[in-house]
């Protein structure tokens, strides 16, 4: 019986493969908020797209969802602590709930991390630094680390919010602190590969990205003191640009052709830096700094020559990437988060109604193609970013997970 059970689990794990339209980690496959999916609705009816299903049991928290191989992964607190939770993509029925990841609660109670799915493994970070690798098939724990105890990490006032990055044989995250800002672990064993000895900023709330530039694979992170790139193989600091944040520095950095763009709220605004590489030496120089895009935590998307996101000072904004100039602005549904698919942006308001809108992804003007108010709203801000995968739009609101059919008929 034990052998049969083991064989069944191995067979399930072996078939746990991604599709091209899956969304396996924070902000999608390339961590840029962009889905490659096509054939979606170009406009919504007055009541919004059709609700395919509604699930409960996601727990307390602000985690978004990952979608991979027919399953949905998220996190949420329960009575005994925080948990990773898995649902069926087909109908929202629960598949498994992990063992307790770590303690519940925090400033703004609940989890923040979006799990990362890589093959038959899932990686998740609790708000108090409990970092685990689980089997995707059943949620059983493979290994566990503590960002504080194992790597000397320290979180800021709203605890850890990062979503781990899987890259090749590594899983990478940001403990922060004097022993090194970033760690890379063997993704299968959890063994330490390196910790960034030269880069020692404290952790904030942004999630890492990976980029190839100047002949080096590198990991780019934003903190309250700087934006920096470290060598993916060694953890050595390649470049660092000083950039002072305020209170909380959250949005994911954007890197394109030697240009790194960062933005944050609390009146700080946005910066573009040029990263140059010559004879294995990297340098940075400022391109612009302004307050056109003051993005708190809803994210910014680079599409073509322009950036799109919500600016605390101006509303939904289109900004030229290379010059920093405003192209257009509109208050839209109010402050919130953004995702992109098939020529349109999906904008989700954090406010009381949780309004979601569909807008054309165009630098010409703000053109709205439909909106609806989220049903079954909790009393908390709807901070979980919207996700588009396999013809569906996913909205997480605390214990509730909503799935909308957005495939064109």
C-alpha positions in Angstrom: 0.0 0.0 0.0 2.9 2.4 0.8 4.5 1.6 -2.5 1.3 2.2 -4.4 0.7 5.5 -2.7 4.2 6.6 -3.4 3.9 5.6 -7.1 0.7 7.6 -7.4 2.2 10.7 -5.9 5.3 10.4 -8.2 3.1 9.9 -11.2 1.0 13.0 -10.3 4.1 15.1 -9.8 5.6 13.9 -13.1 2.6 15.3 -15.0 2.6 18.6 -13.2 3.6 20.8 -16.1 2.9 24.4 -17.0 0.9 25.6 -19.9 1.7 28.7 -21.9 -1.2 30.6 -20.3 -0.4 29.7 -16.7 0.6 32.4 -14.1 3.0 30.5 -11.9 4.5 33.3 -9.8 4.1 36.9 -8.7 3.1 39.1 -11.6 3.2 36.2 -14.0 5.8 34.1 -15.7 8.3 37.0 -16.3 7.3 39.0 -13.2 6.2 41.9 -15.4 2.4 41.8 -15.0 1.9 40.6 -18.6 0.0 37.6 -19.8 0.7 36.4 -23.3 -2.8 35.1 -23.6 -5.0 36.1 -26.6 -8.7 35.6 -27.6 -10.1 37.4 -24.6 -13.1 39.7 -24.4 -12.5 43.2 -25.9 -15.4 44.7 -23.9 -17.5 43.8 -20.9 -21.3 43.9 -20.5 -22.7 46.3 -18.0 -22.6 43.7 -15.2 -19.1 42.7 -16.0 -17.9 39.3 -17.2 -19.6 36.1 -16.2 -18.7 34.6 -12.8 -17.4 31.1 -13.4 -17.2 30.1 -9.7 -16.6 31.4 -6.2 -14.5 29.7 -3.6 -14.1 30.3 0.1 -11.4 29.1 2.5 -8.4 31.2 1.2 -7.9 32.5 4.7 -6.9 35.9 6.1 -4.4 37.9 4.0 -3.5 39.9 1.0 -1.7 37.3 -1.1 -2.6 37.1 -4.7 -2.7 33.7 -6.6 -0.5 31.6 -8.8 -2.1 29.4 -11.4 -0.2 26.3 -12.7 -1.1 22.9 -14.2 -4.8 23.1 -13.3 -4.3 24.3 -9.8 -4.4 27.6 -7.9 -2.1 28.4 -5.1 -2.4 31.2 -2.5 -1.7 31.8 1.2 -3.8 32.9 4.2 -4.0 32.8 7.9 -6.2 30.5 9.9 -6.8 30.1 13.6 -3.6 28.3 14.3 -1.2 30.1 12.0 -0.5 30.9 8.3 -1.0 28.3 5.6 -0.4 27.7 1.9 -3.7 26.7 0.2 -4.4 24.9 -3.1 -7.6 25.0 -5.1 -8.8 23.4 -8.4 -8.6 25.7 -11.4 -11.7 24.0 -12.9 -14.2 24.7 -10.1 -12.5 26.3 -7.1 -12.8 23.2 -4.9 -10.1 22.8 -2.3 -7.3 20.4 -3.1 -5.1 20.7 -0.1 -4.0 23.0 2.8 -0.5 22.8 4.1 0.6 22.3 7.6 1.1 25.5 9.6 3.7 27.7 7.9 4.3 30.1 10.7 2.4 32.3 13.1 -0.6 34.4 12.0 -1.1 38.1 12.3 1.1 41.0 11.7 0.5 44.7 10.9 -2.5 44.4 8.6 -3.2 40.8 9.6 -2.5 38.0 7.2 -0.2 36.7 4.5 1.3 38.9 1.8 3.4 36.5 -0.4 2.1 34.9 -3.6 3.5 31.4 -3.8 5.9 30.5 -6.6 5.3 27.2 -8.6 8.2 25.5 -10.2 7.6 22.0 -11.6 6.3 19.8 -8.8 7.4 22.2 -6.1 5.9 25.3 -4.5 7.8 28.0 -2.6 6.1 30.4 -0.1 7.2 33.0 2.5 5.2 33.7 5.7 5.0 37.2 6.9 7.3 36.5 9.8 10.1 35.0 7.7 9.1 31.3 7.6 10.3 30.1 4.1 9.1 26.7 2.9 9.3 24.4 -0.1 6.2 22.2 -0.5 5.2 19.4 -2.9 2.7 20.8 -5.4 0.8 17.6 -5.6 -0.2 17.4 -1.9 1.3 20.3 0.0 3.8 18.2 2.0 6.8 20.0 3.3 10.1 19.3 1.5 12.3 21.8 3.4 12.1 24.9 5.6 14.2 27.9 6.5 13.8 31.0 8.7 15.0 34.2 7.2 15.9 35.6 10.6 17.4 32.5 12.3 19.2 31.1 9.3 20.3 34.3 7.5 20.2 37.0 10.1 17.3 38.8 8.3 15.2 41.6 9.6 11.9 42.7 8.2 10.4 46.2 8.3 7.2 47.3 10.1 4.7 45.4 7.9 6.7 42.2 7.9 7.9 40.2 4.9 5.8 40.6 1.7 8.2 39.2 -0.9 7.3 36.4 -3.3 10.3 34.1 -3.9 12.0 34.0 -7.3 13.0 30.6 -8.8 15.8 30.8 -11.4 17.5 27.7 -12.7 18.6 25.6 -9.8 18.1 28.4 -7.3 15.3 30.0 -5.3 16.1 33.5 -4.3 14.7 35.9 -1.7 15.5 38.9 0.5 16.1 38.4 4.3 17.8 41.8 4.5 20.3 42.8 7.1 24.0 42.9 8.0 24.8 39.3 6.8 23.6 40.1 3.3 20.4 41.4 1.7 19.8 38.5 -0.7 20.2 34.7 -0.4 20.2 32.1 -3.1 19.3 28.5 -2.0 19.3 25.2 -3.8 15.7 24.9 -4.8 15.5 21.2 -4.1 17.4 21.0 -0.8 17.2 24.5 0.7 21.0 24.5 1.1 22.6 27.9 1.0 24.4 28.7 -2.3 25.4 32.3 -1.4 24.4 35.4 0.6 25.2 38.8 -0.8 28.1 39.9 1.5 28.7 43.2 -0.2 25.0 44.2 -0.4 23.6 44.6 3.1 20.5 46.8 2.8 17.6 46.0 5.0 14.6 44.2 3.5 11.6 46.3 2.3 8.6 44.9 0.5 9.6 44.5 -3.2 10.1 41.2 -5.0 13.3 40.4 -7.0 13.5 40.1 -10.7 16.2 38.4 -12.9 17.8 39.9 -15.9 20.6 39.2 -18.4 22.9 42.2 -19.1 26.5 42.9 -19.7 27.3 39.2 -20.0 26.0 38.5 -16.5 22.8 36.9 -15.1 21.8 39.2 -12.3 19.1 39.6 -9.6 17.8 43.1 -9.2 16.2 44.3 -5.9 14.8 47.6 -4.6 15.1 48.6 -1.0 14.6 51.8 1.0 18.2 52.8 0.4 18.9 51.7 -3.2 18.3 49.6 -6.3 21.0 47.1 -7.0 22.0 44.2 -9.1 24.0 41.1 -7.8 25.6 38.4 -9.8 23.3 35.3 -10.0 26.2 32.9 -9.7 28.1 34.4 -6.8 25.9 37.0 -5.1 28.7 39.6 -5.6 27.4 43.2 -6.0 27.6 44.3 -9.6 26.1 47.7 -9.3 24.1 49.8 -6.8 22.3 53.2 -7.3 21.4 55.1 -4.2 17.7 56.0 -4.0 16.0 57.0 -0.8 12.5 55.7 -0.1 10.0 56.7 2.5 8.0 54.6 5.0 7.5 51.6 2.6 9.2 50.7 -0.7 7.0 48.1 -2.5 6.7 48.0 -6.3 8.7 45.4 -8.3 11.6 47.0 -10.3 11.5 47.0 -14.1 14.6 46.4 -16.3 14.9 46.8 -20.0 17.9 47.2 -22.2 20.2 48.5 -19.6 17.6 50.8 -18.0 16.2 50.1 -14.5 13.0 51.8 -13.4 11.7 52.0 -9.9 8.8 53.8 -8.2 7.4 54.0 -4.7 4.7 55.9 -2.8 4.7 58.4 0.2 5.6 61.2 -2.2 8.8 59.7 -3.4 7.9 59.1 -7.1 10.0 57.4 -9.8 13.6 57.1 -11.0 15.2 55.7 -14.2 18.9 54.7 -14.0 21.1 53.6 -16.9 23.3 50.6 -16.1 26.5 50.4 -18.2 28.9 47.5 -18.5 32.5 47.7 -19.7 35.2 45.1 -19.2 33.1 43.3 -16.5 32.7 46.6 -14.6 29.2 48.0 -14.1 28.3 51.6 -13.4 25.0 53.5 -13.0 23.9 57.0 -13.9 20.6 58.7 -13.3 18.4 59.4 -16.3 15.5 61.1 -14.6 13.7 61.5 -11.3 10.2 62.9 -10.9 6.8 62.5 -9.3 4.8 61.6 -12.3 4.4 58.0 -11.2 4.1 57.8 -7.4 3.0 54.1 -7.2 2.3 52.8 -3.7 1.9 49.1 -4.3 -0.4 48.4 -7.2 2.5 47.8 -9.6 3.6 49.3 -12.9 3.7 47.6 -16.3 6.1 48.4 -19.2 4.4 47.9 -22.5 6.2 49.1 -25.6 7.6 52.6 -25.0 5.4 53.4 -22.1 4.7 52.6 -18.4 1.2 52.1 -17.0 0.0 52.2 -13.4 -1.7 54.2 -10.7 0.0 57.3 -9.5 -1.0 58.6 -6.1 -0.8 62.2 -7.3 -2.4 61.8 -10.8 -4.6 58.6 -11.1 -4.1 56.0 -13.7 -1.1 57.1 -15.7 0.6 56.4 -19.0 4.3 57.6 -18.7 7.0 57.5 -21.4 9.6 55.1 -20.2 12.7 56.8 -21.5 11.8 60.4 -20.8 9.6 60.1 -17.7 7.0 62.5 -19.2 3.3 62.0 -18.6 1.4 60.8 -21.7 -2.1 60.7 -20.2 -3.8 60.5 -16.8 -7.3 59.5 -15.7 -8.8 58.8 -12.2 -10.6 55.7 -13.5 -11.7 53.4 -10.8 -9.3 54.9 -8.3 -6.2 53.7 -6.6 -5.4 50.0 -7.2 -3.4 47.2 -9.0 -2.9 46.3 -12.6 -2.4 43.3 -14.9 -2.2 43.1 -18.7 -3.5 40.6 -21.3 -4.5 40.7 -25.0 -4.4 44.5 -25.6 -6.1 45.5 -22.4 -5.3 46.4 -18.8 -7.2 44.9 -15.9 -7.4 47.6 -13.1 -8.6 46.7 -9.7 -9.5 49.4 -7.1 -8.5 48.9 -3.5 -11.5 50.9 -2.3 -14.8 49.9 -0.7 -16.5 48.7 -3.9 -13.5 46.9 -5.2 -14.3 48.1 -8.7 -12.5 46.4 -11.6 -12.2 48.0 -15.0 -11.0 46.9 -18.5 -9.1 49.6 -20.3 -7.4 49.7 -23.7 -3.6 49.4 -23.5 -2.9 52.5 -25.6 -0.7 55.5 -25.3 -3.3 57.5 -27.2 -5.9 57.9 -24.4 -7.6 56.3 -21.4 -10.4 54.3 -22.9 -12.5 52.2 -20.6 -14.2 49.1 -22.1 -16.3 48.0 -19.0 -16.3 47.9 -15.3 -18.0 46.1 -12.4 -18.1 46.2 -8.6 -16.7 43.1 -6.9 -19.4 41.2 -5.1 -18.9 39.8 -1.6 -16.5 42.5 -0.6 -14.7 42.2 2.7 -14.0 45.2 4.9 -10.3 45.2 4.0 -8.6 46.9 1.1 -8.5 44.7 -2.0 -4.8 44.7 -2.3 -4.3 41.3 -3.9 -3.3 42.0 -7.6 -5.6 40.7 -10.3 -4.4 37.6 -12.2 -5.3 36.6 -15.8 -4.7 32.9 -16.7 -6.3 30.4 -19.1 -9.2 32.6 -20.1 -10.0 33.5 -16.5 -9.7 36.6 -14.3 -9.0 35.9 -10.6 -9.7 38.2 -7.7 -8.7 37.3 -4.2 -10.4 39.2 -1.3 -9.4 37.8 2.0 -11.2 34.4 2.4 -12.9 34.7 -0.9 -11.6 33.8 -4.4 -13.6 34.8 -7.5 -13.0 33.4 -11.0 -14.5 35.2 -14.0 -14.8 33.9 -17.5 -13.1 36.4 -19.9 -12.6 34.2 -22.9 -14.2 35.6 -26.1 -16.9 33.3 -27.4 
